[in-house]
Amino acid sequence: MKPTTLKRSNAPIFWALFGAGGMLSALLGPMLVFITGIAVPLGVVLPPDTMSYPHMLAFAKNFIGKGFIFAIIALFLWHAAHRIFHSLHDIGIHAGTGAKLLCYGTAMVGTLIAAYALLAIGF
Amino acid sequence: MSENQKVIEIEVLRYHPEKDKEPHKQVFEVPFTDDMSVLQGVQYIKDYLDGSLSFRWSCRMAICGSCGMMINGEPSLSCQTFLRDYYPARVRVEALSHFPIERDLVINMEGFIEKLESIQPYIIPKEPRTLAQGEYLQTPEQLNAYEQFSSCINCLLCYAACPQFGLNSSFIGPAATALLHRYNVDSRDGGKAERMELINSEEGVFNCTAVGYCSEVCPKHVDPANAVNQNKTNAAADYFLRFLAPKGGAK
């Protein structure tokens, strides 16, 4: 606790990603569950071919669509990683470097895969 | 003792380091009246049943912050918690959680005192001021910014409530952060940059996982969770923007 030994925490990086993902999932999560899990499979509200392959491919090739998919996947993952990491802490598992690498590593790998896949699809 | 005298069982966590290996419970039968607090209950035990029982208390009216205890597992000031609310069940009284026990209900609060010193809990003037310049003037808005955070009585209930402090005692914690914030947002103060180093550090606000129990148990209606979360935003802004406007706090 001596002021001379204070080390700046790098938590703001993870906290910002967590916050962004939390905001996004709160605003868009229920709507995405409704569209992908209820409306399209049951054929209600939306036309049945809303999520057909050609539609989705076109969406993923579009610049804005790419950005949307990337933000949803990456930020949701960072949000989940941070929440899971701190929940370990909350239930008394003294999460060390291993748990940190596993949680944030998963988010990082997911982010990179999403970025790669979205770029591989082309424009 | 009259015939219809009510008697409540008080279970106390005892620990005398010179003879006990570990804390153990002891049950006392305490006659009480409806106006008696839990503090008065343990005072009865000390006066009439077992003089070796140790606990801290002073004002008996929720001002001094000395008599914090775990009462049925909840961090409470024993002077404003009443025996009648537990009767006829037994009431369990223990030393505050997350602190080393010195003796019975007395905890060792040295760690907190060090934290309190580290936040520099006093106004650090922006510039030297002479008597001739007169007193500081504040608008009601400027007073509002810090007033609720200044009500802290250092009773440590919020530390006993904080699961993160329980896991990592180097966390600066709710009360110290609330008091730090109280000075940082005071219009007379110029010490923010120095204090932000603590907020930004690994002992700082990011240990908090927004549980919020600290604010619930506060007997003075301070909202330490609010101070912690405002400073997460401050710390994040400082982290990302320090290269744009470097003026202290950055290392």
Interface residues (C-beta under 8 A of the other chain):
Chain A: M1 K2 P3 L6 K7 R8 S9 N10 A11 P12 I13 W15 A16 H86 H89 D90 G92 H94
Chain B: G111 E114 K115 S118 P163 Q164 L167 S170 I172 E197 L198 N200 S201 E202 E203 G204 F206 T209 V211 K232 A235 A236 Y239 F240 A250 K251
